[in-house]
């Protein structure tokens, strides 16, 4: 490993923008792959620092009880922390507690994997018990004997940690050993690993994330950050960041995020959402699901046939609101937003007012196939014109 680490450092120094051993921050301890090393260091293929490195922020979604990561500069979000964020945490622990970068990585990854292994209430109960157990030893500098051991049949410890798969792994990683029904830490055990684990456990148990600076995103709708819905974190919607309900039938509209992220064939495939852009411009929200949209189109078609396309058909009602006999005002314009097709875009249109969730890349296809698709859409929706 030492030879491969030296080879990696040599290759880093040969890049167009050389990365010195000091700037490498010991990355050779955790990988010997150049591509992975550059990702961990937040550099591109030439060795140049990427401007996005400092723009990653950690958040805690309260409805899902889960951490996620956002980079507003590139309009990207992910449940998984980016490599450069992880490496920064490893390096900080290594420097603060005098432990190897590899051990700092293992502490981080052990706890990070545990965060999503069980239901949130199970995870955070275990983290609270572990944070107190490991924290007591770290706070006293491993000088108080009674803090070093715990009985595995202790009711509280057994229920919260010992009987929960993966929960006790962090204890073994930083020095605890099992002797019969007792877990104990040696009096001369290195303190650095215990301190590193205690610090991270406390931050995670307090729902402050790995960085200790995770911003809590309140339950849906409480802070206006996203539409209110009781379906956040439920099966079929676990990965959906914004859940819109149909304004006509109140059914949640699934955008297919869970199938996209998990690849599971039995996850909902996602559906179209039809958002009234006229209402949006006035500061209100109106959405239709696919079923209600078809009903709305049928209403319009029937009205046009019954009135011969006259003035009343154009208005949709005698009072001029266009809404008394229809699901919505027929004079309003709608935006058609399809299922989410890629993780790597600003699907929800948060980056700018010009974002188009139905076309996140901003590229319009052309050609005969595109024309035929538009024609089929027009036929399905009563002759509506699609650009």
N, C-alpha and C positions, 0 to 999 in steps of 0.2 A: 504493500500500500504506500510505503514511503517513496519508493521509486516512481510509482504512478503519480503520486502527489507532486513530486519534483517535476515530472514531465508536464503535468498540467500547468504548474506555475511558469514553466518555460514557454509553453504555448500561449499563455495569457500575455506574456511580455512581448511576444512576436506579432501581436495583432496590430492593425493600423493605428489604433489608439491603445497603446500598451497599458496593461494593468499590472502595477508593481506588486510585489509580495505584500507590502503594507496595505495596499488598496484591496488585495484579495481577501484580507481579514480571516485567513485560515480556511478558506473554502475547500482547499485540498483535503481537509480532514473529513469532509462529508461526501465528496464525489470526486471521481477522476475523469468525468465526462465534461468536455469543454462546453457543449451546448447547455447542459444543466447548470454548470458553474456560472455562465453568463446570465442565465435567468435568475439564479439566486442573488447575484450581485446587482441585478437591475440594469444590465448593459445589453446593447444590441450586438450583432454578430461581428462588428468592427471593434468592440470594446468601449464604445461611446456610452456614457451614462444616459439612460432614457429620462426624458423630462417627466414621465408619469410617476416616477418612483415616489416622490413626496406627496402625491395627490391621492394615495390610497387612504381610505377611512374605514374604520371598523364600526359596525352597527349591531345592535341587538334587537331583533324583531320580537316584540312582546307577545303578539298573538301566537307566533310559531315557537317562541322560547328558543330562538336559534340565532347564532351569529351569522352575519353576512358582510360583504366587502364591496365598497363602491369607489370608483375612480371617475369623478365628474369631468375630468379633462378629456377623457376618451369615451365618456358616456357608457361605461361598462360596469356591470355588477355581477357578483358571483357569491354562491354559498361558500366556496372554498377560498381561503386566503391566497393571494398571489405568492409565488416563490420568493420575491424580494422582501415581502412583508415577513414571511416566516424566517428567512435568514437574518433579518434585522433583529428579530426576537431572540434567535439562538445566540447571535453575537453579543447582545446585551447581557444575557444570562451568563455567558461564558466569561465576560469581562467583570461583571458585578460579583459573581460568586466563585470565581477562580476554578471553574470546571472546564473540561474539554468541550469543544464545539460539538463533538459527536454526542456527548452525554446531554448537552443542552438541547440538541435536536430531538433526542429520544424522549426527554421529559415532555417537550412540547407535543410531539406526535402521539405519545401515549395518551395524554389528556385530551388532545384534539379529537382523536378517534373515539374516545369514550363519550364525548359530547353528543354524538348522534347514534350511539349504540342502543339506547333504551329510550323509553318515554321521558320527556323533560322532567316530570316530577320525580322519577327514579334517579335520573342523572344528578339533579341539583341537591337532592337529599344526600346522595353519596358524597358529592363534592363538599358539602357543608361539614360532614363528619370527618372527612379526610383533611380538610383545611384546618380543623381544630386539632386533630391528632398530630399532623406533621408540623403545624404552626407552633404548637406548644414546645416541641423539641427545638425548633429553630429559634424561638424567642429566648429560651433559657440557655442556648448554646450547648445543648445536650449534656447539661450538668445535673438535671433532676431525673433520678432513676425511674420514678413511677411514670414519667412521660414516655419512656422508651419502649414500653410494651403494652400490648392489648390482647385480651382473650378473644379468640375467634368465636366463642360461644356467648360472649357478652350480647345480650338481646339487641341493644341498639346498634352495635357495630355489625352484628351478624345480619340483621335485617337490611341495614342501609348499605353495607359494603361487602361483607364476606359472601353473602348469597347472591350478589349481583355480578354477573360475568364481566370481567375486565376491570372492576372497580379497584381491586387490591393490587393491580399490576404496578401502579406507580410506587407503592410501598416497597415492593421487591426491587424495583429499579434503583431506588436511592438508598438501599442498605438494609431494610428490614428482612429478617429471616424467620422462617417458621420452625418452632420447636414444639412438637406435639400440638396442643391447642392454643399455643401462645405465639404471637408475632412480636419480635423484639429487635431493637437496634443496638449494636455494640456500643459500649461507652467510648471507644476510640474510633468510631466510624467517622469518615470525613463529613464535615458540616456543610460544605458547599452544595452538594447535591440536595441535601435536606432543605437548605435555605431557598434554593432555586425552585424546588417543587412546592414549598410552602407559599412562596410569593405568587406563583402561577395559580395554585389551587384557590387562594383567597380571591384573586381577581375574577376567576371563572365562577366561583361560588357566589360572588356578589354581582354577577352578570355584567361585569365591566369588560369582558373579553380578554383576549391574550395581552392586549396592549395596556389594559387598565383604563382606556379612554373610549371604550365603545359607547356610542350614543344610542340610548333606548328609543326605539320607534314605538310609540304608544299603540294601544289597540286600535284597530281599523276605525278611522273616522274621528277619533278623539282629538287629534291635532290637525286634522285636515290633510294629512300626508297622503292618504289614499282612500278610496271609497269604503264605506262601512259594509261589513258582511260578516256573518257568523261562520262562514265556510273557510276562513284562513286556517291553514294547517290541517284540514280534514282530507280524507282520502280523495284523490282526484284533483285536489287543489293545493297540495303541500308545497309545490314549487311556484305557484302563481303569485306574483308580487302585487297585482292589483286585480280585485274581483269586482266586476260590474254586474249589477242585477238588471234584468229586463224591466223597464219601467211599466210594461203592460201586465206581465204575469209574475213578476218578482223572482223569476228563476235565475240562479247564478249562471253567468256565461263563462264557460270554460275555454281558455285560450290554448290549451294543449301543452302548457309548460311542463307538466309532470311527465308526459310521454317523451317530450324533447330531452329532459334532463336524465330520466331513468332508462329510457329505451324500452320500457315494458309495453308489450303488445296489448295488455289488458287495461292500460291507462286510457283515459278519455282522449280521443284524437284531436279535440279542439273544434271550435265552430266560429262562424262569422259573428261579429258584433256590428250593429248598425247604429252609429252615433249621430245624433242631430247636430250638425255643425252650426245651424242657425241658433239653436238654444245655447250652444257652447259660447257663441260670441256675446250672448247677453248675460253670461255668468251662471246659467242653469245647466242641468244635465238631463239628457234623455237618451236612453239606449233601448234597442230592441234586439231580442234573440232571433235566431233564424226562423223559428216557427211563427213568432208574432210578426216578423217582417213579411213573411209570405201572406199572412192574414191581411196586413196593411196593404200590400200590393193588390190582393184580391178585391179589397174594399174600393180601392182607387179604380181598378178596371171596371167593376160593376157600376160605379158611379158615372164613369165616362160613358158606358154603354147605355145607361138609363137616361142620361141627360143629353146624349148626343154631343158631348164635349163642349157644352155651352158655358155661360158665365158661372152658373151654379156649380158645375163640375170643377171649374178652375178654383173656386173658392172653397168648395167642400162643405159649406153650411150656409144657412141664410143669414147668420149674424156676422159673417165675414171672418170668423176665426179659423175656419177650416178644420175644426176639431170635434164638433158636436156629434158627428156620426162616424168618426174614424178613430183609430188608436192614437193618432197624432195629427197635428196640423199638416195638411197635404201640401201647403205652399213652402214648407221648410225643406232645406237641403240636408242630405244624409251622407256621411262618410262610411264606406264599407271597410271594415278592419278584419282581416283574415286571421286564422290561427297563427301562433308564433312559430316561425320556421327556423330561427337561429338564436343561439344564446348571445352572440356577439353583436348586439345592436341595441339601440335605444327604442325598444319596441313600444314603450309607453309614452314616448314623445316628451321626455322630461328635459332633454338637452336644450331645446330651443322651441320657440313657437312655430317654427316652420317644419318641425319633425313630422314625418308621415308614418304612423305606426303600420299602415298596410304595406309600406314600401320602404323599409328601414335603410336600404343601401342608397336610395335616391336615384336608382337607375331604372329607366323605363324600357322594357323589352320592345322589340319591333319585329315585323315580319308577318308572314301569312298566318302562322300559328297564333300569334298574338291577336290578329284581327278576328280570327274565328272564335277565339275565346271571348272577345268583347261582344261579338254578335250573339253568342249563346247566352251571355249575361243579360244582354238587352232583351232577348226573347223571353227569358225567364221572368224578368221584372217589368213586364208590361211596356216594353218599348223604351225604357229609360236609356238615355245616352251615356256611355262610358267613355272617358278620354283615354 
